[in-house]
């Protein structure tokens, strides 16, 4: 219950029937625009992968995957995916996707260790996408260009929603404000990472924080990242700061705080992965299937990320709880409290 946020004032702008229609329209419209912006083709994705292949996303390294034995495979263990960060890169190679093109998919996952609240659920749904790049495109400037194109798709979707429901007014900033996590730390010394996120996002509306995972000048990372997909140690020659990845944050005026819509980045090459595995003390992962393929050079250079579907719908439809968008399991006390506050959970 400590993670349940009560808005100052809240009345849903849409009833449950309007909400369900809005969810459908948003998901269909946005994924079409995302596909066009980044030249992505849709692919079918797994709900689970075999344990021990290195294909599952380790997130921050402490979350436990949901697993189960497979009778016909001699009781080998399968893991429900956390995300498809590594699987997508293997798929790019297997489908022989050329530079400048990529894939996207509907990713559905279960994250049993999530701290449940307005923004976090046991059920995760996002658009996972990945695109092949060239060595020359492994730069912060290229990363910014991709973020800008994704944001363009978001703004077009906002226009569609406001046309469909006139009671919803536009809220997205015209442009994304880019800032490195180190510069953000220096801007707000003495503040926690989440406090810094809220302060900068309230100021600019839409913010992309670069450099997630590497240690900053205070000896701490802005946030944790698994060491074997995003590149957070390569130094940008223009700024002298490390990190080719980041988080896209949008100011949620209903909850009065920043919410993360997308985590994305340029993926590790061989050198970056070896360095990050060493820093994390995870060198043993080089023996896994995914890591062997990267080290032997059979995986392309890529950029990719995930975009939260339910969180995006929350923003557009002005909802105060992710449970107003998706069906999941919630503590009974939370359901009662949400009902009292006018936040009916599906």
C-alpha positions in Angstrom: 0.0 0.0 0.0 3.0 2.3 0.5 3.3 2.5 -3.3 -0.2 3.6 -4.0 -0.4 7.2 -5.1 -3.6 9.3 -4.4 -4.1 12.1 -6.9 -5.1 15.5 -5.4 -8.3 15.3 -7.4 -9.3 12.6 -9.8 -12.4 11.8 -11.9 -12.0 9.5 -14.9 -12.7 11.3 -18.1 -13.8 8.1 -19.8 -16.1 5.2 -18.7 -14.9 1.6 -18.9 -16.4 1.1 -22.4 -14.8 4.2 -23.8 -11.5 3.2 -22.1 -11.5 -0.2 -23.8 -12.1 1.3 -27.2 -9.4 3.9 -26.5 -6.9 1.3 -25.6 -7.6 -0.6 -28.8 -7.3 2.6 -31.0 -4.1 3.7 -29.3 -2.3 0.3 -29.6 -3.3 -0.1 -33.3 -2.4 3.5 -34.3 0.9 3.8 -32.4 2.4 0.5 -33.5 1.7 1.4 -37.1 3.4 4.8 -36.7 6.3 3.3 -34.9 6.8 0.7 -37.6 6.8 3.4 -40.3 9.1 5.8 -38.4 11.8 3.2 -37.7 11.2 0.8 -40.7 10.3 -2.1 -38.6 8.4 -5.3 -39.5 6.3 -7.2 -37.0 7.5 -10.6 -35.8 6.1 -13.3 -33.5 7.8 -13.5 -30.2 8.1 -16.1 -27.4 6.4 -15.9 -24.0 9.1 -18.0 -22.5 12.7 -19.2 -23.3 14.9 -22.0 -22.1 16.8 -21.3 -18.9 20.6 -21.2 -19.3 20.7 -19.8 -22.9 21.3 -16.2 -21.8 18.4 -15.0 -23.9 16.2 -13.8 -21.0 16.6 -10.1 -20.0 18.2 -9.9 -16.5 16.8 -6.4 -15.9 18.7 -5.1 -12.9 19.9 -8.6 -12.0 17.8 -9.2 -8.9 14.4 -10.0 -10.3 13.4 -13.7 -10.3 11.9 -15.0 -13.6 8.8 -17.1 -13.4 9.9 -20.7 -14.4 8.4 -24.1 -15.0 9.6 -27.6 -16.0 8.9 -29.0 -19.5 7.8 -32.6 -19.4 8.8 -33.5 -23.0 12.2 -31.9 -22.7 13.3 -34.0 -19.7 12.1 -31.5 -17.1 14.3 -28.7 -18.5 13.3 -25.4 -17.1 11.7 -22.6 -19.1 11.6 -19.0 -18.0 8.8 -16.5 -18.8 10.6 -13.5 -20.4 11.3 -10.3 -18.6 11.7 -8.6 -21.9 13.1 -9.5 -25.3 16.2 -7.4 -25.3 18.6 -10.2 -26.3 16.1 -12.4 -28.2 15.5 -9.6 -30.7 19.1 -9.3 -31.6 19.4 -13.0 -32.3 16.2 -12.7 -34.4 17.7 -9.8 -36.5 20.6 -12.2 -37.4 18.4 -15.2 -38.1 16.1 -13.1 -40.3 19.1 -11.5 -42.1 17.7 -7.9 -41.5 19.8 -5.2 -43.2 21.1 -2.0 -41.6 18.4 0.7 -41.4 15.6 -1.9 -40.9 14.4 -3.8 -37.9 11.6 -5.7 -36.1 9.0 -5.1 -33.5 6.7 -7.3 -31.5 4.0 -7.4 -28.8 5.9 -8.5 -25.7 3.9 -9.9 -22.8 5.7 -10.8 -19.6 5.2 -11.6 -15.9 7.4 -9.9 -13.4 6.6 -11.5 -10.0 8.9 -9.2 -8.0 7.4 -5.9 -9.1 6.3 -3.6 -6.2 2.7 -3.2 -7.1 1.2 0.3 -7.4 -0.1 2.9 -9.8 2.7 2.3 -12.3 3.8 -1.3 -11.7 1.9 -4.5 -12.3 2.7 -8.2 -12.3 1.8 -8.1 -16.0 4.0 -6.3 -18.4 3.0 -5.4 -22.0 5.3 -3.4 -24.3 6.3 -3.0 -27.9 9.8 -4.5 -28.1 11.7 -3.3 -31.1 15.2 -3.7 -32.5 17.0 -2.2 -35.5 20.3 -3.1 -37.3 22.8 -0.3 -37.3 26.3 0.3 -38.8 29.5 0.9 -36.7 29.4 4.6 -37.6 25.9 4.9 -36.0 27.1 3.9 -32.6 26.9 7.5 -31.3 24.8 9.6 -29.0 23.6 11.8 -31.9 22.2 8.7 -33.6 20.5 7.6 -30.4 18.9 11.1 -30.1 17.7 10.9 -33.7 15.9 7.6 -33.0 14.3 8.9 -29.8 13.0 12.0 -31.7 11.4 9.7 -34.3 9.7 7.6 -31.6 8.5 10.8 -30.0 7.0 12.0 -33.3 4.9 8.8 -33.4 3.8 9.5 -29.8 2.7 13.1 -30.7 0.7 11.9 -33.7 -1.0 9.3 -31.5 -1.8 12.1 -29.0 -3.5 14.1 -31.7 -5.6 11.0 -32.7 -6.7 10.5 -29.1 -7.7 14.1 -28.6 -9.7 14.0 -31.8 -11.5 10.9 -30.7 -12.2 12.2 -27.2 -12.5 16.0 -27.1 -12.5 16.0 -23.2 -8.9 15.0 -23.4 -6.6 17.9 -24.1 -3.0 17.7 -25.5 -0.2 17.5 -22.9 3.0 16.3 -24.6 5.8 18.9 -24.9 6.7 19.9 -28.5 10.2 18.4 -28.2 12.1 16.0 -26.0 14.7 17.5 -23.7 18.0 15.5 -23.7 20.3 15.4 -20.7 23.0 13.1 -19.5 22.6 11.5 -16.1 25.9 13.1 -14.9 24.7 16.6 -15.9 21.4 15.9 -14.2 23.3 14.9 -11.0 25.2 18.1 -11.1 22.0 20.1 -11.7 20.3 18.7 -8.6 23.0 17.7 -6.1 21.8 16.0 -3.0 18.7 14.7 -4.6 17.9 11.0 -5.2 17.7 9.7 -8.8 13.9 9.6 -8.7 13.8 13.1 -7.3 16.1 14.3 -10.1 13.8 12.6 -12.6 10.7 14.3 -11.2 12.3 17.8 -11.1 13.7 17.7 -14.7 10.6 16.2 -16.2 8.2 18.6 -14.5 10.3 21.4 -15.9 10.5 20.2 -19.5 7.5 17.8 -19.8 9.4 15.1 -21.9 12.9 14.2 -21.1 15.4 11.6 -22.3 18.1 10.8 -19.7 21.3 9.4 -21.3 23.8 7.1 -19.6 21.8 4.6 -17.5 23.8 1.9 -15.8 27.3 3.3 -15.5 28.6 4.9 -12.3 28.4 8.7 -12.0 30.6 11.1 -10.1 28.9 10.1 -6.8 30.0 6.5 -7.3 26.4 5.3 -8.1 24.6 4.6 -11.4 21.5 6.6 -12.1 19.7 3.3 -12.4 20.6 -0.3 -12.8 21.0 -2.1 -16.1 22.0 -5.7 -17.1 25.6 -5.6 -18.4 25.0 -7.5 -21.6 22.6 -5.6 -23.8 22.7 -1.7 -23.5 26.1 -0.1 -23.9 26.6 2.2 -20.9 30.4 2.4 -20.9 31.4 3.6 -24.3 32.5 7.3 -24.1 31.0 9.8 -26.5 33.9 11.8 -28.0 31.8 15.0 -28.2 30.8 15.1 -24.5 33.4 12.9 -22.9 30.6 11.2 -21.0 29.9 7.5 -21.1 26.7 5.8 -22.2 24.8 5.1 -25.4 21.5 4.3 -23.8 18.8 6.0 -21.8 15.2 6.4 -20.5 12.3 8.4 -22.0 10.3 10.1 -19.2 7.0 11.9 -19.5 5.4 14.2 -16.9 2.1 12.6 -15.7 -0.1 15.5 -14.7 -2.6 13.2 -13.0 -0.1 11.7 -10.6 2.2 14.8 -10.6 5.4 12.8 -11.3 7.6 11.5 -14.1 6.8 8.1 -15.5 9.2 6.0 -17.6 7.7 5.2 -21.0 10.7 3.6 -22.7 14.1 2.2 -21.9 16.3 1.9 -24.9 19.8 2.2 -26.3 22.5 1.2 -28.6 23.5 -2.4 -27.8 26.9 -3.6 -26.7 29.5 -4.6 -29.2 32.0 -7.3 -28.3 34.4 -4.9 -26.5 31.6 -3.2 -24.5 30.1 -6.4 -23.4 33.3 -7.9 -22.2 34.1 -4.7 -20.2 30.6 -4.5 -18.7 30.6 -8.2 -17.7 33.9 -7.7 -16.0 32.7 -4.6 -14.1 29.6 -6.5 -13.0 31.5 -9.7 -12.1 29.5 -11.7 -14.6 32.3 -13.0 -16.8 30.8 -16.5 -16.6 28.0 -15.4 -18.9 30.4 -15.6 -21.9 29.7 -19.3 -21.9 26.0 -18.8 -22.7 24.4 -19.2 -26.1 23.6 -15.5 -26.7 27.0 -14.3 -25.5 28.9 -16.8 -27.6 27.1 -15.6 -30.7 27.9 -12.0 -30.0 31.6 -12.8 -29.3 31.9 -14.9 -32.5 30.5 -12.0 -34.5 27.3 -13.7 -35.7 25.0 -11.0 -34.3 24.6 -7.6 -35.9 25.2 -4.2 -34.2 21.8 -2.9 -33.2 19.7 -0.3 -31.3 16.5 -1.3 -29.5 14.2 -0.9 -26.6 10.8 -1.4 -25.1 7.8 1.0 -25.0 5.2 0.4 -22.3 1.8 -0.2 -23.8 -0.3 0.2 -20.7 1.7 3.2 -19.5 1.3 4.9 -22.8 -2.5 4.3 -22.6 -2.5 5.6 -19.1 -1.0 8.9 -20.2 -3.2 9.4 -23.2 -6.4 8.5 -21.4 -5.6 10.4 -18.3 -5.8 7.4 -15.9 -4.4 7.3 -12.4 -3.6 3.6 -12.1 -2.3 1.1 -14.6 -5.0 -1.3 -13.3 -7.5 0.9 -15.1 -5.9 -0.1 -18.4 -4.9 -3.8 -17.9 -6.2 -6.8 -16.1 -3.9 -8.1 -13.4 -3.8 -9.2 -9.7 -3.8 -6.6 -7.0 -4.0 -6.8 -3.2 -7.6 -6.6 -2.1 -6.9 -3.6 0.1 -5.5 -1.8 -2.9 -8.6 -2.6 -4.9 -10.8 -1.2 -2.1 -8.7 1.9 -1.7 -8.7 2.6 -5.5 -12.5 2.2 -5.6 -12.9 4.7 -2.8 -10.6 7.2 -4.7 -12.5 6.8 -8.0 -9.9 4.6 -9.7 -11.8 1.4 -10.7 -9.4 -1.4 -11.4 -10.2 -3.9 -14.2 
